[in-house]
């Protein structure tokens, strides 16, 4: 992805977060990125192409920023809950724009079959990687556990966003407790461990 294209998509995510789907126009993105008028339409000829680029960029950021951090501390239930809570806190505070942009796209996908398919593909990638995180914890059905964990994360972050700014230590403790409970509720977790050979 070229630097200018990345710059445009990052600006588009901020526009989504601040103005919603209705505010996502080529002109608005040009203004948000501080680039000459017409630049966004040069890289993304249509609005649907721009929206698809936003989905792609969100997944790219997830893979580059969040996933390595989660994988680095996912050794047991407590450790995974801890790092997931840290990611969630970041996603509703410092990286709030990404979460708002994702929810804007998700709501739009309810009425847009093409966008829904694109989001589903990105979500499938994340869920496959999440399954690899819960498998060593003894999850009897890692794919199902990953799907349920993703839904739990979405619900917790949405709740945190609606509640508004909170003291980070309090927010972290709430998220960590909820996530640990959700992990331990998965069949097999806490009752057996995978052997070194899988």
matplotlib code that plots the C-alpha trace (Angstrom):
import matplotlib.pyplot as plt

x = [0.0, 1.5, 2.2, -0.4, -3.0, -2.4, -2.6, -5.9, -7.4, -6.3, -8.0, -11.1, -11.2, -11.1, -13.9, -16.0, -15.4, -16.3, -19.0, -20.4, -21.0, -23.0, -20.0, -17.6, -17.1, -14.0, -14.0, -14.3, -11.3, -9.2, -9.9, -9.1, -5.9, -4.9, -4.3, -5.3, -9.0, -9.4, -6.6, -8.9, -10.9, -7.6, -6.9, -10.5, -12.7, -15.9, -17.3, -17.6, -13.9, -13.2, -15.3, -13.6, -10.3, -11.3, -12.2, -8.8, -7.0, -8.7, -7.6, -4.1, -3.8, -5.3, -2.7, 0.2, -0.6, -3.0, -2.4, 1.4, 0.7, -2.0, 0.1, 3.1, 1.2, -1.3, 0.1, -2.9, -6.4, -5.2, -2.5, -4.8, -7.5, -4.9, -3.6, -7.1, -8.2, -5.2, -6.1, -9.8, -8.8, -6.6, -9.5, -11.9, -9.4, -6.3, -7.5, -11.2, -11.5, -10.7, -13.5, -16.0, -15.1, -15.5, -18.9, -20.0, -19.0, -20.6, -24.0, -23.8, -23.1, -26.5, -28.0, -25.1, -24.5, -21.2, -19.8, -21.1, -19.1, -15.9, -16.3, -16.9, -13.7, -11.7, -13.5, -12.8, -9.1, -9.2, -11.3, -8.9, -6.0, -8.1, -8.7, -5.0, -4.9, -7.6, -6.5, -3.5, -5.9, -7.7, -10.7, -12.8, -14.0, -11.4, -13.4, -16.6, -14.7, -13.0, -16.3, -17.9, -14.9, -15.0, -18.7, -17.9, -15.1, -17.4, -20.1, -17.7, -16.1, -19.5, -20.6, -17.5, -17.9, -21.5, -20.6, -18.1, -14.6, -13.7, -10.7, -8.3, -7.4, -11.1, -11.9, -9.0, -10.1, -13.7, -12.7, -10.1, -12.7, -15.3, -12.9, -11.4, -15.0, -15.8, -12.7, -13.2, -16.8, -15.6, -15.8, -12.5, -10.7, -9.1, -9.7, -7.0, -3.9, -2.6, 0.5, 3.7, 3.1, -0.4]
y = [0.0, 3.3, 6.0, 8.4, 5.6, 4.8, 8.5, 8.8, 5.7, 6.8, 10.1, 8.3, 6.3, 9.5, 11.0, 7.8, 8.2, 11.9, 12.2, 8.7, 7.0, 9.9, 12.2, 9.8, 11.7, 12.1, 15.8, 15.3, 12.8, 15.3, 17.9, 15.6, 14.5, 18.0, 17.0, 18.7, 18.3, 15.2, 13.2, 10.7, 10.1, 9.5, 6.5, 5.5, 6.1, 5.4, 5.6, 1.9, 1.5, 4.0, 2.0, -1.2, 0.4, 1.4, -2.2, -3.3, -0.7, -1.6, -5.2, -4.2, -2.1, -5.0, -7.3, -4.9, -3.3, -5.4, -9.0, -9.1, -7.5, -10.1, -13.0, -11.8, -12.4, -15.1, -17.9, -18.7, -17.5, -14.7, -13.6, -13.5, -11.7, -9.1, -8.4, -8.4, -5.9, -3.7, -3.8, -2.9, 0.0, 1.4, 0.8, 3.0, 5.6, 6.3, 4.4, 5.3, 6.5, 3.0, 1.5, 4.1, 3.7, -0.1, 0.2, 2.7, 0.1, -2.7, -0.9, 0.0, -3.6, -4.6, -3.1, -3.6, -7.2, -6.4, -4.5, -7.3, -9.9, -7.7, -7.3, -11.0, -11.9, -9.6, -10.9, -14.5, -13.7, -12.3, -15.2, -17.8, -16.1, -15.9, -19.6, -20.1, -18.1, -20.1, -23.5, -23.8, -22.9, -26.2, -24.9, -27.9, -26.0, -23.2, -21.8, -21.4, -20.0, -17.5, -16.4, -16.0, -14.1, -11.7, -11.0, -10.5, -8.0, -6.1, -5.9, -4.8, -2.1, -0.8, -0.5, 1.3, 3.8, 4.5, 5.0, 7.6, 8.5, 6.4, 6.1, 3.7, 1.5, 1.0, 0.3, -2.1, -4.0, -4.2, -5.5, -8.0, -9.5, -9.8, -11.3, -13.8, -14.9, -15.2, -17.3, -19.6, -20.2, -21.8, -25.6, -27.2, -24.1, -24.5, -28.3, -29.4, -28.1, -28.9, -31.1, -29.6, -31.7, -30.3]
z = [0.0, -1.1, 1.5, 0.0, -0.2, 3.4, 4.3, 2.5, 4.2, 7.7, 7.1, 5.8, 9.1, 11.0, 8.8, 9.5, 13.2, 13.3, 10.7, 10.1, 6.8, 5.4, 6.0, 4.1, 0.8, -1.3, -0.6, 3.2, 3.1, 1.0, 3.6, 6.5, 5.0, 4.0, 0.4, -2.9, -4.0, -6.2, -4.6, -2.9, -6.1, -8.0, -5.7, -5.1, -8.1, -6.3, -2.8, -2.7, -3.5, -0.7, 1.8, 0.8, 1.3, 4.8, 5.6, 4.2, 6.2, 9.5, 9.0, 8.2, 11.4, 13.4, 12.0, 12.4, 15.8, 17.9, 17.0, 17.7, 21.1, 22.0, 20.8, 22.9, 26.2, 25.5, 27.6, 29.9, 30.7, 33.0, 30.5, 27.6, 29.5, 30.6, 27.1, 25.5, 28.2, 27.3, 23.6, 24.4, 26.6, 23.8, 21.3, 23.3, 24.3, 22.2, 19.2, 19.6, 16.0, 14.8, 16.9, 15.8, 12.2, 12.5, 14.0, 11.3, 8.7, 10.6, 10.8, 7.1, 6.3, 7.7, 4.5, 2.1, 1.1, -0.6, 2.4, 4.7, 2.7, 2.9, 6.7, 7.0, 5.2, 7.5, 10.6, 9.5, 9.4, 12.9, 14.2, 12.8, 14.6, 17.7, 17.5, 17.7, 20.9, 22.7, 21.4, 23.8, 26.7, 26.1, 24.2, 23.0, 20.0, 19.2, 16.3, 18.2, 21.2, 19.0, 17.5, 20.9, 22.2, 19.3, 19.9, 23.6, 22.8, 20.5, 23.1, 25.8, 23.7, 22.5, 26.1, 27.1, 24.3, 25.2, 28.9, 27.8, 29.3, 32.3, 34.6, 32.7, 35.7, 36.5, 32.9, 32.6, 35.7, 34.5, 31.0, 32.5, 34.8, 32.1, 29.6, 32.1, 32.9, 29.2, 28.5, 31.5, 30.3, 27.1, 27.1, 27.9, 29.0, 32.4, 32.4, 30.1, 28.4, 24.9, 24.9, 23.5, 20.4, 19.9]

ax = plt.figure().add_subplot(projection="3d")
ax.plot(x, y, z, "-o")
ax.set_aspect("equal")
plt.show()
